[in-house]
């Protein structure tokens, strides 16, 4: 969150490389935020990942996206962008889906003595 706040405090952002758009950057950043939030809510243990944990992580990361966009209203040259917010929310869903999928995979391997 500190990194995202720092970046959103800049009046101009560095241009993403190649064909990467700012929406891709938002998606990736919020996927990462939601993934670490899900792990934190699960107390760092994949076996504790539940629908409640995943929903909480999506809510926290997405709501942070709202506050981040609001913060940009006070930064010269920046504005509240609904499409950024959509990318933040989609990224949050992708990040938590990855953690949820990984927890299911790990659970299945652990219960079948594959690992």
C-alpha positions, 0 to 999 in steps of 0.5 A: 500500500505504501508503494501504491500511495507513493506512486499515486503521489507523483504528478507524472508517472514513468511510461510502462515498457512496450505494449504494457498500459497503465491498466495492466500496471494497475491490474498487476499491482492490485493482484499483488496487493490482494494476494499478500492481503489474502495471505495476511488474513489467512495468517500466512498459512494456505490451509487457512484460506477460505472464501471469507479470507478471499472475499476480505482480501478483495474488499480490502484491496478494492477499497484501497483502490477507491481511496487511492483514486480519491487521493489522486484528486489532490495530486496536481496533474492526476484525477480519479479514473473509474477505469483505473478502479475497474482495473484495480478491482479485476486485479484484486480478484485475479490475485485472490483467485491465484491464492485460492487456487494455490491453496486448493492445489496444495491441500490436494497434494498434501492429502494425497502424500504427493509432496 
